[in-house]
Amino acid sequence: MTNQSMTGHRPFPRQSRRGGPANGRNGFRADRLVPAGLILLSVIPLVAGAVRMTELTGGATVTPENARFFAAPVPVVLHIFSVSLYSLLGAFQFAPGFRRRRPGRHRAAGRLLVPSGLVAALSGLWMTLFYARPPGDGDLLAVFRLVFGSAMLLSIVLGLAAIRRRDFTRHRAWMIRGYAIALGAGTQALTHLPWFLIAGTPGEFSRALLVAAGWVINLAVAEWIIRRRRRGGVSS
């Protein structure tokens, strides 16, 4: 994530692969493109969350698909708000210039991101365990949600523990993994789209695999980024 602590430690200077200071033009592009790409990936789940909030507050018709949310609205409301904050604010933590030029804001953002990420993971686990399952959600999908929700929770906890030890490398790696899992809903929309276009509505087993694929893809990209930075000696 960054070599600067979420709680206030001073970062190491960012280096390019050639060993010198990062190129200004490339850094400027990264400051814009990285957050923009992450926010774009978050758009679909953010819109879905807004629609769900409109249903809950606007007196929408109760259906088998949304009855569980009306019966116990607090967990889903917490989940929507925490995921939205975590996705949007977290995107800027990956902009190198933001971390270097505004370390105070970076630290303040970190203090918001950790609790919001924990609430997002815990509320997601609660909903998986205690909400009635809608049509199309089976045991396998519930297992996947529990596994990846627990992995997100563990990643944030390990990232926080690492930074308290001033272990910047592990802090960055665990926070990248946690954020990758949080953005799984955005990638899941992309994994579902080809299936809908080619085969129509997926069955219970197919849906579970498509949802899991979103998380797996995000974690694979996260691991590639982590290993690439380690090999290249990049400490941003």
Backbone hydrogen bonds, N-H to C=O, Kabsch-Sander energy under -0.5 kcal/mol:
donor,donor_aa,acceptor,acceptor_aa,energy
3,N,235,S,-0.5
8,G,5,S,-0.8
16,S,20,G,-3.1
19,G,16,S,-1.6
22,A,14,R,-0.7
27,G,23,N,-2.7
28,F,24,G,-2.4
29,R,25,R,-2.1
30,A,26,N,-2.5
31,D,27,G,-2.3
32,R,28,F,-1.1
33,L,29,R,-3.6
34,V,30,A,-1.7
36,A,32,R,-1.7
37,G,33,L,-2.8
38,L,34,V,-2.2
39,I,35,P,-2.8
40,L,36,A,-2.4
41,L,37,G,-1.9
42,S,38,L,-1.0
43,V,39,I,-0.6
43,V,40,L,-1.0
46,L,42,S,-2.2
47,V,43,V,-2.7
48,A,44,I,-2.5
49,G,45,P,-2.3
50,A,46,L,-2.2
51,V,47,V,-2.4
52,R,48,A,-2.2
53,M,49,G,-2.3
54,T,50,A,-2.1
55,E,51,V,-2.1
56,L,52,R,-2.2
57,T,53,M,-2.1
58,G,54,T,-1.8
59,G,55,E,-0.5
60,A,55,E,-1.8
66,N,63,T,-0.6
67,A,63,T,-1.8
69,F,66,N,-0.9
70,F,66,N,-1.4
71,A,67,A,-2.0
72,A,68,R,-1.5
76,V,72,A,-0.6
77,V,73,P,-2.4
78,L,74,V,-2.7
79,H,75,P,-2.3
80,I,76,V,-2.6
81,F,77,V,-2.3
82,S,78,L,-2.5
83,V,79,H,-2.6
84,S,80,I,-2.1
85,L,81,F,-2.2
86,Y,82,S,-2.6
87,S,83,V,-2.8
88,L,84,S,-2.4
89,L,85,L,-2.2
90,G,85,L,-0.6
90,G,86,Y,-1.3
91,A,87,S,-1.0
92,F,88,L,-0.6
92,F,89,L,-0.9
93,Q,89,L,-0.5
93,Q,90,G,-1.0
94,F,91,A,-1.0
95,A,92,F,-1.3
99,R,95,A,-1.7
100,R,96,P,-2.1
101,R,97,G,-3.1
102,R,98,F,-1.6
106,H,102,R,-2.2
107,R,103,P,-2.4
108,A,104,G,-2.3
109,A,105,R,-2.8
110,G,106,H,-2.1
111,R,107,R,-1.8
112,L,108,A,-1.0
112,L,109,A,-0.6
113,L,109,A,-2.5
114,V,110,G,-2.1
116,S,112,L,-1.9
117,G,113,L,-2.9
118,L,114,V,-2.2
119,V,115,P,-2.6
120,A,116,S,-2.3
121,A,117,G,-2.3
122,L,118,L,-2.8
123,S,119,V,-2.8
124,G,120,A,-1.8
125,L,121,A,-2.2
126,W,122,L,-2.4
127,M,123,S,-2.4
128,T,124,G,-1.9
129,L,125,L,-2.1
130,F,126,W,-2.6
131,Y,127,M,-1.8
137,D,134,P,-1.9
138,G,136,G,-0.6
142,A,138,G,-1.8
143,V,139,D,-2.3
144,F,140,L,-2.4
145,R,141,L,-2.5
146,L,142,A,-2.2
147,V,143,V,-2.6
148,F,144,F,-2.7
149,G,145,R,-2.2
150,S,146,L,-2.0
151,A,147,V,-2.0
152,M,148,F,-2.2
153,L,149,G,-2.1
154,L,150,S,-2.7
155,S,151,A,-2.3
156,I,152,M,-2.1
157,V,153,L,-2.1
158,L,154,L,-2.9
159,G,155,S,-2.5
160,L,156,I,-2.4
161,A,157,V,-2.5
162,A,158,L,-2.4
163,I,159,G,-1.8
164,R,160,L,-1.5
165,R,161,A,-0.9
165,R,162,A,-0.6
166,R,163,I,-1.1
167,D,162,A,-2.9
168,F,166,R,-1.2
171,H,167,D,-2.1
172,R,168,F,-2.6
173,A,169,T,-2.1
174,W,170,R,-2.7
175,M,171,H,-2.2
176,I,172,R,-2.1
177,R,173,A,-2.0
178,G,174,W,-2.4
179,Y,175,M,-2.3
180,A,176,I,-2.3
181,I,177,R,-2.1
182,A,178,G,-1.9
183,L,179,Y,-1.6
184,G,181,I,-1.9
185,A,182,A,-0.6
186,G,183,L,-0.8
187,T,183,L,-1.4
188,Q,184,G,-2.7
189,A,185,A,-1.4
190,L,186,G,-0.9
191,T,187,T,-2.2
192,H,188,Q,-2.0
193,L,189,A,-1.4
195,W,191,T,-0.7
196,F,192,H,-2.6
197,L,193,L,-2.3
198,I,194,P,-2.1
199,A,195,W,-3.1
200,G,195,W,-1.1
200,G,196,F,-0.7
207,R,203,G,-2.9
208,A,204,E,-1.8
209,L,205,F,-1.9
210,L,206,S,-2.4
211,V,207,R,-2.4
212,A,208,A,-2.3
213,A,209,L,-2.3
214,G,210,L,-1.2
215,W,211,V,-1.2
216,V,212,A,-2.6
217,I,213,A,-2.7
218,N,214,G,-1.9
219,L,215,W,-2.5
220,A,216,V,-2.4
221,V,217,I,-2.3
222,A,218,N,-2.4
223,E,219,L,-2.6
224,W,220,A,-1.9
225,I,221,V,-2.4
226,I,222,A,-2.5
227,R,223,E,-2.6
228,R,224,W,-2.4
229,R,225,I,-2.2
230,R,226,I,-1.8
231,R,227,R,-2.5
232,G,228,R,-2.4
233,G,229,R,-0.8
234,V,229,R,-1.9
